[in-house]
Amino acid sequence: MMLMTFGQPDRSKNMMFFGLPKHKNESESDLKKEVEELAAELEEKPVMTVRIVGLKRDTVVRPVIVKLESKKTLLALLKKVKQLKGCEKFNRVHLLRDLSP
């Protein structure tokens, strides 16, 4: 059982995406399209918001936090993540639950 404290956001539907292909223009709309394409590759269509985490550097690909519509969608994506290994564009992408405090 997970206890929620007052004022803390609910991260139970958040997922971290590591290793998404880097673009020159890292706008959130471009990133959302990229994440939607990845989700379509896994045959999922979640409603989501996308946020880039970390400091912008030329040599580092920053992780992305994606808020999904439900825990069910999050679990479905985690079960299908191995399918990305066969996809040339997303074979280096890793998905994890957002476990930040």
N, CA, C and O of each residue as an XYZ file, in Angstrom:
404
protein
N       0.846     -1.179      0.000
C       0.000      0.000      0.000
C       0.887      1.236      0.000
O       1.816      1.331      0.802
N       0.617      2.165     -0.873
C       1.420      3.375     -0.999
C       0.697      4.538     -0.325
O      -0.458      4.821     -0.644
N       1.365      5.205      0.597
C       0.782      6.345      1.276
C       1.133      7.625      0.543
O       2.288      7.851      0.185
N       0.143      8.450      0.326
C       0.374      9.751     -0.309
C       0.431     10.806      0.783
O      -0.446     10.864      1.644
N       1.449     11.628      0.748
C       1.516     12.732      1.687
C       0.968     13.975      1.010
O       1.047     14.116     -0.211
N       0.418     14.865      1.802
C      -0.194     16.067      1.271
C       0.827     16.907      0.514
O       1.908     17.182      1.034
N       0.500     17.311     -0.690
C       1.356     18.188     -1.470
C       2.308     17.467     -2.413
O       2.938     18.113     -3.250
N       2.430     16.143     -2.303
C       3.315     15.415     -3.204
C       2.551     14.989     -4.451
O       1.408     14.540     -4.353
N       3.168     15.125     -5.617
C       2.485     14.701     -6.839
C       2.422     13.173     -6.923
O       3.275     12.480     -6.369
N       1.415     12.660     -7.615
C       1.266     11.222     -7.818
C       2.136     10.805     -8.999
O       1.863     11.176    -10.140
N       3.174     10.040     -8.722
C       4.094      9.600     -9.770
C       3.839      8.157    -10.193
O       4.631      7.580    -10.938
N       2.756      7.580     -9.729
C       2.492      6.173    -10.015
C       2.218      5.914    -11.495
O       2.326      4.775    -11.949
N       1.865      6.956    -12.256
C       1.595      6.794    -13.686
C       2.719      7.386    -14.540
O       2.562      7.542    -15.751
N       3.847      7.715    -13.913
C       4.969      8.306    -14.639
C       5.973      7.242    -15.054
O       6.183      6.248    -14.359
N       6.583      7.479    -16.201
C       7.591      6.571    -16.716
C       8.783      7.395    -17.211
O       8.607      8.480    -17.764
N       9.988      6.875    -17.008
C      11.212      7.527    -17.490
C      11.654      6.856    -18.786
O      11.716      5.629    -18.871
N      11.957      7.666    -19.789
C      12.477      7.189    -21.066
C      13.928      7.637    -21.168
O      14.216      8.832    -21.103
N      14.839      6.688    -21.326
C      16.263      6.989    -21.466
C      16.716      6.598    -22.866
O      16.316      5.554    -23.380
N      17.545      7.427    -23.482
C      18.152      7.088    -24.764
C      17.319      7.395    -25.986
O      17.583      6.845    -27.055
N      16.318      8.257    -25.867
C      15.567      8.651    -27.061
C      16.504      9.360    -28.031
O      17.395     10.086    -27.590
N      16.332      9.176    -29.325
C      17.196      9.857    -30.289
C      17.190     11.367    -30.073
O      16.137     11.974    -29.875
N      18.370     11.957    -30.114
C      18.516     13.390    -29.840
C      18.221     14.213    -31.091
O      18.596     13.838    -32.202
N      17.546     15.335    -30.890
C      17.236     16.266    -31.974
C      17.883     17.609    -31.671
O      18.162     17.931    -30.516
N      18.117     18.381    -32.713
C      18.671     19.725    -32.505
C      17.709     20.582    -31.697
O      18.112     21.278    -30.766
N      16.427     20.524    -32.065
C      15.410     21.300    -31.374
C      14.667     20.367    -30.421
O      13.805     19.600    -30.848
N      14.996     20.432    -29.141
C      14.367     19.547    -28.157
C      13.104     20.185    -27.579
O      12.995     20.361    -26.366
N      12.159     20.529    -28.441
C      10.912     21.101    -27.939
C      10.029     19.973    -27.414
O      10.153     18.823    -27.837
N       9.146     20.314    -26.497
C       8.291     19.293    -25.907
C       7.313     18.707    -26.924
O       6.941     17.539    -26.818
N       6.893     19.507    -27.910
C       5.978     18.972    -28.928
C       6.684     17.938    -29.810
O       6.095     16.915    -30.159
N       7.959     18.205    -30.175
C       8.728     17.233    -30.958
C       8.974     15.963    -30.153
O       8.898     14.853    -30.679
N       9.266     16.144    -28.882
C       9.511     15.007    -28.001
C       8.250     14.178    -27.812
O       8.311     12.949    -27.774
N       7.113     14.843    -27.695
C       5.847     14.131    -27.539
C       5.561     13.286    -28.777
O       5.087     12.156    -28.660
N       5.845     13.827    -29.963
C       5.665     13.060    -31.203
C       6.562     11.826    -31.207
O       6.141     10.747    -31.624
N       7.796     11.989    -30.743
C       8.749     10.881    -30.682
C       8.255      9.788    -29.725
O       8.332      8.600    -30.038
N       7.751     10.201    -28.563
C       7.244      9.246    -27.580
C       5.979      8.569    -28.102
O       5.789      7.373    -27.879
N       5.113      9.305    -28.788
C       3.912      8.713    -29.374
C       4.276      7.693    -30.448
O       3.613      6.665    -30.581
N       5.327      7.976    -31.211
C       5.792      7.026    -32.226
C       6.315      5.753    -31.567
O       6.052      4.647    -32.040
N       7.053      5.916    -30.479
C       7.564      4.761    -29.736
C       6.397      3.946    -29.170
O       6.406      2.717    -29.251
N       5.396      4.619    -28.601
C       4.227      3.928    -28.050
C       3.456      3.192    -29.155
O       2.950      2.092    -28.934
N       3.371      3.796    -30.330
C       2.700      3.148    -31.459
C       3.464      1.897    -31.890
O       2.859      0.908    -32.303
N       4.779      1.941    -31.795
C       5.606      0.765    -32.105
C       5.263     -0.388    -31.161
O       5.346     -1.555    -31.544
N       4.879     -0.058    -29.932
C       4.494     -1.064    -28.933
C       2.981     -1.290    -28.904
O       2.468     -1.963    -28.010
N       2.269     -0.723    -29.884
C       0.828     -0.858    -30.037
C       0.051     -0.324    -28.831
O      -0.935     -0.922    -28.402
N       0.505      0.796    -28.300
C      -0.184      1.490    -27.211
C      -0.425      2.934    -27.638
O       0.386      3.514    -28.359
N      -1.527      3.507    -27.199
C      -1.853      4.896    -27.532
C      -2.229      5.658    -26.262
O      -3.386      6.051    -26.110
N      -1.292      5.872    -25.357
C      -1.634      6.554    -24.111
C      -1.734      8.070    -24.280
O      -1.033      8.664    -25.099
N      -2.612      8.680    -23.495
C      -2.668     10.141    -23.409
C      -1.565     10.526    -22.427
O      -1.452      9.920    -21.362
N      -0.749     11.527    -22.772
C       0.398     11.789    -21.922
C       0.862     13.231    -21.979
O       0.515     13.993    -22.882
N       1.648     13.567    -20.996
C       2.413     14.807    -21.025
C       3.879     14.414    -20.967
O       4.231     13.386    -20.389
N       4.723     15.225    -21.560
C       6.144     14.906    -21.686
C       6.962     16.043    -21.102
O       6.664     17.215    -21.329
N       8.010     15.685    -20.338
C       8.873     16.702    -19.738
C      10.319     16.220    -19.788
O      10.613     15.081    -19.424
N      11.217     17.089    -20.239
C      12.642     16.780    -20.299
C      13.261     17.062    -18.931
O      12.927     18.054    -18.283
N      14.162     16.186    -18.498
C      14.786     16.314    -17.187
C      16.283     16.548    -17.361
O      16.892     16.015    -18.289
N      16.872     17.336    -16.481
C      18.315     17.530    -16.491
C      18.749     18.773    -17.229
O      17.946     19.473    -17.846
N      20.046     19.028    -17.150
C      20.642     20.195    -17.797
C      20.970     19.884    -19.247
O      21.375     18.769    -19.577
N      20.793     20.874    -20.109
C      21.070     20.694    -21.530
C      22.579     20.745    -21.775
O      23.254     21.718    -21.438
N      23.084     19.664    -22.374
C      24.495     19.582    -22.770
C      24.567     18.978    -24.166
O      23.686     18.222    -24.576
N      25.614     19.316    -24.880
C      25.747     18.808    -26.246
C      26.015     17.312    -26.306
O      25.585     16.644    -27.247
N      26.719     16.781    -25.317
C      27.155     15.389    -25.379
C      26.233     14.406    -24.671
O      26.435     13.196    -24.766
N      25.223     14.906    -23.961
C      24.379     14.041    -23.139
C      22.943     14.046    -23.655
O      22.372     15.102    -23.925
N      22.369     12.854    -23.788
C      20.953     12.729    -24.126
C      20.196     12.694    -22.803
O      20.413     11.807    -21.978
N      19.310     13.664    -22.610
C      18.605     13.794    -21.335
C      17.422     12.832    -21.238
O      16.779     12.534    -22.244
N      17.135     12.347    -20.031
C      15.954     11.500    -19.861
C      14.672     12.311    -19.979
O      14.673     13.532    -19.818
N      13.594     11.619    -20.258
C      12.299     12.242    -20.445
C      11.306     11.575    -19.493
O      11.251     10.348    -19.409
N      10.521     12.383    -18.777
C       9.461     11.859    -17.931
C       8.159     11.958    -18.714
O       7.817     13.017    -19.242
N       7.441     10.848    -18.782
C       6.177     10.785    -19.490
C       5.086     10.425    -18.491
O       5.188      9.422    -17.784
N       4.042     11.244    -18.436
C       2.903     10.948    -17.563
C       1.841     10.275    -18.422
O       1.348     10.856    -19.389
N       1.494      9.038    -18.054
C       0.534      8.242    -18.807
C      -0.863      8.392    -18.220
O      -1.031      8.889    -17.106
N      -1.856      7.958    -18.978
C      -3.233      8.122    -18.533
C      -3.620      7.178    -17.406
O      -4.519      7.490    -16.625
N      -2.954      6.023    -17.306
C      -3.315      5.075    -16.261
C      -2.145      4.161    -15.930
O      -1.188      4.049    -16.697
N      -2.237      3.509    -14.775
C      -1.228      2.518    -14.394
C      -1.290      1.324    -15.336
O      -0.275      0.680    -15.602
N      -2.479      1.033    -15.835
C      -2.656     -0.089    -16.766
C      -1.810      0.124    -18.027
O      -1.171     -0.808    -18.515
N      -1.810      1.341    -18.543
C      -1.001      1.673    -19.717
C       0.484      1.553    -19.398
O       1.259      1.044    -20.208
N       0.878      2.022    -18.219
C       2.278      1.930    -17.794
C       2.721      0.473    -17.751
O       3.785      0.139    -18.272
N       1.929     -0.391    -17.143
C       2.278     -1.805    -17.044
C       2.309     -2.474    -18.415
O       3.148     -3.337    -18.670
N       1.390     -2.073    -19.300
C       1.378     -2.630    -20.656
C       2.654     -2.255    -21.409
O       3.233     -3.087    -22.107
N       3.091     -1.008    -21.267
C       4.338     -0.581    -21.923
C       5.538     -1.341    -21.365
O       6.417     -1.758    -22.119
N       5.577     -1.521    -20.053
C       6.695     -2.243    -19.444
C       6.751     -3.699    -19.912
O       7.836     -4.256    -20.079
N       5.597     -4.310    -20.120
C       5.566     -5.698    -20.589
C       6.044     -5.821    -22.028
O       6.611     -6.844    -22.410
N       5.818     -4.782    -22.828
C       6.146     -4.837    -24.255
C       7.496     -4.225    -24.603
O       7.864     -4.185    -25.777
N       8.238     -3.751    -23.616
C       9.464     -3.008    -23.885
C      10.513     -3.838    -24.643
O      11.335     -3.273    -25.363
N      10.494     -5.140    -24.494
C      11.469     -5.988    -25.194
C      11.296     -5.949    -26.705
O      12.224     -6.260    -27.451
N      10.099     -5.566    -27.155
C       9.847     -5.454    -28.593
C      10.683     -4.348    -29.233
O      10.902     -4.356    -30.444
N      11.148     -3.398    -28.425
C      11.944     -2.290    -28.970
C      13.304     -2.747    -29.471
O      13.898     -2.085    -30.322
N      13.809     -3.859    -28.965
C      15.124     -4.354    -29.396
C      15.131     -4.677    -30.883
O      16.177     -4.589    -31.526
N      13.987     -5.046    -31.437
C      13.887     -5.359    -32.854
C      13.668     -4.136    -33.734
O      13.730     -4.234    -34.960
N      13.413     -2.996    -33.123
C      13.171     -1.755    -33.864
C      14.480     -0.973    -33.978
O      15.099     -0.639    -32.967
N      14.894     -0.684    -35.202
C      16.183     -0.014    -35.412
C      16.243      1.372    -34.774
O      17.273      1.753    -34.218
N      15.158      2.121    -34.850
C      15.154      3.493    -34.336
C      15.187      3.552    -32.809
O      15.809      4.448    -32.239
N      14.522      2.604    -32.143
C      14.384      2.666    -30.690
C      15.105      1.535    -29.959
O      14.791      1.267    -28.799
N      16.054      0.870    -30.600
C      16.691     -0.280    -29.951
C      17.584      0.101    -28.764
O      17.962     -0.778    -27.989
N      17.924      1.354    -28.600
C      18.747      1.791    -27.463
C      17.941      2.528    -26.389
O      18.513      3.094    -25.457
N      16.631      2.519    -26.522
C      15.767      3.212    -25.556
C      15.444      2.271    -24.407
O      15.152      1.094    -24.615
N      15.501      2.803    -23.194
C      15.166      2.058    -21.986
C      14.001      2.749    -21.292
O      13.956      3.977    -21.214
N      13.076      1.970    -20.797
C      11.913      2.491    -20.082
C      11.936      1.985    -18.648
O      12.161      0.801    -18.400
N      11.704      2.882    -17.718
C      11.628      2.532    -16.291
C      10.496      3.317    -15.653
O      10.097      4.371    -16.147
N       9.987      2.793    -14.555
C       9.011      3.557    -13.767
C       9.725      4.722    -13.121
O      10.905      4.628    -12.784
N       9.007      5.827    -12.946
C       9.554      6.992    -12.257
C       9.472      6.729    -10.748
O       8.398      6.806    -10.153
N      10.611      6.420    -10.146
C      10.659      6.110     -8.723
C      11.264      7.246     -7.899
O      11.664      7.039     -6.754
N      11.331      8.429     -8.474
C      11.919      9.554     -7.747
C      11.021      9.932     -6.575
O       9.800      9.801     -6.656
N      11.629     10.401     -5.481
C      10.850     10.717     -4.270
C       9.977     11.952     -4.428
O       9.271     12.333     -3.494
